[in-house]
Amino acid sequence: MTAIRYLRLALILLAALIQPSLLRAHEAAMGVLEFREVRPGAFIGRWTMEPTIGPERVDLRVPSHCLLRLPEMNCGQKGLVGPITITNLGSNMSVVLLKVIPITGEARSYTISTANPVVSILGAGAPTLETWLELAKTYVNYGIDHILLGADHLLFVLGLIWIVGGGWRLVKTITAFTIGHSASLAAAAFGLIGVPERPLNACIALSIAFVGVEIVKQQRGEIGITARYPWAVAFTFGLVHGIGFAGALAGLGLERRLLPAALLFFNVGVEIGQLAFVLLVLALIWAHRRLDAVVPRWGAALPAYAIGSVSMFWFFGRLARVFAAI
Amino acid sequence: MTSKFGHLWILAAALFVQTSAAEAHIVAARLGDFYAGALHPLTDLRDIVLWTATGVLAGALGAPKGRWLIPVFPLGLLVGLSLGRIFGAASTQLADATMMLALGMLLAAAARIPTFLLCAIAFAIAVMRGAANGADLGPDTDRLLFAAGLACAGYGAITLTMALTTAFKRTKSDSSASWRTIAVRALGGWIASIGLMMAGLALAS
């Protein structure tokens, strides 16, 4: 009964908060640099979103034939073609979106990230095969990074594995979670739905607490809603987590025509990271069974309470941020 | 042909040994200090050989003895990391090589050592490697996250290696089990050889 109450509360909170606005689940340290061509081969560069470390500390390297003295960059007759690198990407600045606006033709966007610190500017005629490959490499890596750094998402998946165990039930549950977060990720990325970042993060924390409660119920011999309909719970909360994933893409200001592909590759990256985590957890469960190394009876409830405590700590912290912003 | 393979091995080993600092920095920049701690041991051949050898030895001795290492090994890594921070990093090359030699010989001889001794050896190795892993941490590194990553990696690596070894060895003493025992003992011989070579290198340099 308590679990159903929690689920209702989460859904009510989510429904109350749905409104069109941008969102972010994990704060991404990023910057947006724009190069606008003012005459053939000559560009004016400016930071439209300054990185947190300050624009003067960004170690930007342009193709060797270009002379860069911000705000000016002169690439001569050859134009802006070749590799652009930022060598000091790190924990305080993980992503820079580079926009190149030529005199004629469409503006193009490139993402420089810690996973992919070099982008190749291809000049006229893009998008080409190279553009798509570069987009795939960048966003698959970005998706992997996002899920691996999202401790809340991983803890939720861990809770699901704990309740469901292995086998087909787990396959179905993880598939439902994937479908749920893919659907809401796409909807949020295309602006169909939008939830403010802070309440959303609080809801995500609450979803983990819900799973913690369900684990305790299962250990007491009660059959909770997750044990009965794991796919339904995974799908429902997958929707919430998916909107959180979309936040990572929302701040990058990608061109709309590149968004579907970026979204697809990002989702593939998220799935790769999630699958790697699930396989690792399953391998460790197998190893513990093989070694007959099980948690003693007195400590059986500890993991559930640990999951619940961490998630409630996150929940109250995130809730405080919601009220602080009002 | 053998000479070509020899060159390849030396080249591969040299590349493997050289990767440490650069790879660790890339991991930290991309995924933060938790993953830097978790993946840092992969950048040092000594960690890979010693952790694997410890897991195989514990697995070869059987689950009842080996399972004690699940808490002992990560705890040793944390103690080593703390001691390294307090007392500073010391060169452990010879000690690592000696441990490799000892573990390899125990495996090759299929020695039945008591649980207490197994735990003491594993703890000593973990302390040494924990200190070594913490030696080249930058001032910007979040030590708590790094330590958590290292401990998780130690737990995962030792648990999986032990389980894989017990699964490989099986428990029945039929003919298939005997060649498996010989394979594990042969692996011990290789580990002892690596330890001997590394000890020679440490003494020579």
Interface residues (C-beta under 8 A of the other chain):
Chain A: L89 G90 S91 T114 A115 D145 L148 L149 L280 A283 L284 W286 A287 H288 R290 L291 D292 A293
Chain B: A28 A29 R30 L31 G32 D33 Y35 A63 P64 G66 R67 I70 D140 G156 T159 L160 M162 A163 L164 T166 A167
